[in-house]
């Protein structure tokens, strides 16, 4: 599929990198300046993904873009959530992984200060373990949010997270088990905002259809849904405002090992330059609503973005 067009993306990447550097202006120098540790073009790059359809789509985009430019790719997708795959990245078992700036920063440094998207990116660069780098972040974001149904929001005039304190019925939180220990989790809702939480229901599909069904059926009253989810619109949900910055900005960013050389970095940076927040919602809708495979979605987007 890729051989006829091989090499085109490298030329596009040289132009696109400059645009992305402007977006993340706080980054200075080459994040992959690892000297003799950088890999060559013949090395196989392991590309991983979360067990989350949106993340798998981005990983597939990375994989196809790299293959288009002559790299051999080993796909290790649907590994799990951050608590499972992060040690694999740190150990060097994975070379390329689509991540989200704020969430990864909070996972690495629970006391991180937060701030603007650029400030978070800079803090993330400092927090990364030795041997890992982040390339340029995309305009695309997939924010965490505390989400309720429109009917629940209307019933209690909910507008932002703090307004949940006005709810007079028991509130059950639903989501993956690790949500309970996240910096923005149920404990923080109680300690920071005085929101009484009646219980927690584990739902291990990362904000997917089981979580959405439980929310719509009122089995749970609030959950953590990513803002690029098409379900927010199709299921009439409300992502509550976050004026206090409980959730950090979550720009999509490739986390890479020292095996990723300058050529591979240029390829991935070109993808980041082209990937917008609107694109991400559309890609997710193709997965959730149209039931297309990650492979087909990725190929179509790369062609539309003129990266093939």
Phi, psi and omega in degrees: 000326192260342192294324184296333185250011187299138176098341181295321183295328180297322178292319178298322184298323183299326177282319187291329183301321180299322180293323182287325178300325178295323179296316182250061189297344181288343180280129179238144178077183182270115182294348181251022181285075184250014174060229185289351180283343182295142181281171175258176186293340183277349183288142174281129179258126177273119178253125182247169174209158171292167171274065184209124191304320182295317179294323178296322178299314180297318179299321178293323174300312177304312185298313181293322178297319178294316179297321177303332183253021168096004180270145172271131186239134171251112181276124174235081188261166176056046183287326183139199178268178191303323181298336181269313189273337183300317176300329178291322177294315182296329181280350182089008179285340179236137184258331182221130181214128174286125181233183183229124195305307185292316181295320178293320178300314180294329177292326181273331182214096183294345179259016181301146187282336185078204181124207179290169179302320180291322178293321178295319178300316179296318178295324179296318178303321180287330187274346185295142175296158177303141178094349179245150176222160167248141173275199182283142182278151180275158168299333181296134175234152173223081188288144164293151174206152167270121192236140178228171174284158178298322181294322178292320178297319180294321183299322185245014179053047181281132177234318180228178184299316183299331182292348175298340178295344180273355180289133185256358177253161180300137179251120174253127177269140175235151179157181179297152186305323183292345178301331183296334183250005178289154182299338180253014188286189184304323179299319178294323178301320180284313185289323185273323188243354182071027181274118179285126179252121184280333182180174180229130178250113178291128175224110196263044178240020173058043180079018182277201188298326179293319178295314181297318179298317179297324179290311181297324179281358180066021172289330169233158182252343181208146178209169179264107179243141177282141188291344176275004179289128177293343180295335180301320179276312187291332181254012174058055180255165180232119171275112185294142179299152184230067184294339181273357180070034177302319176263130177283157174303135185237072174285142176292134182211138175280130170261130189226157175267177179292347177289342181279110184273184186297320180297314179296321178298319178299319179299311182291324178294327176296321176298313180301319182299328186268342189273114182255167177298321179295321176302316185295319176298317180296316178299318180294323178295322177298327178284309187286313187269323182265350178058037176276154179285156177301323181298312181293320180297315182296315181300313181297319181292318180297323177291317180296324180279001180060037176256003170247000000 
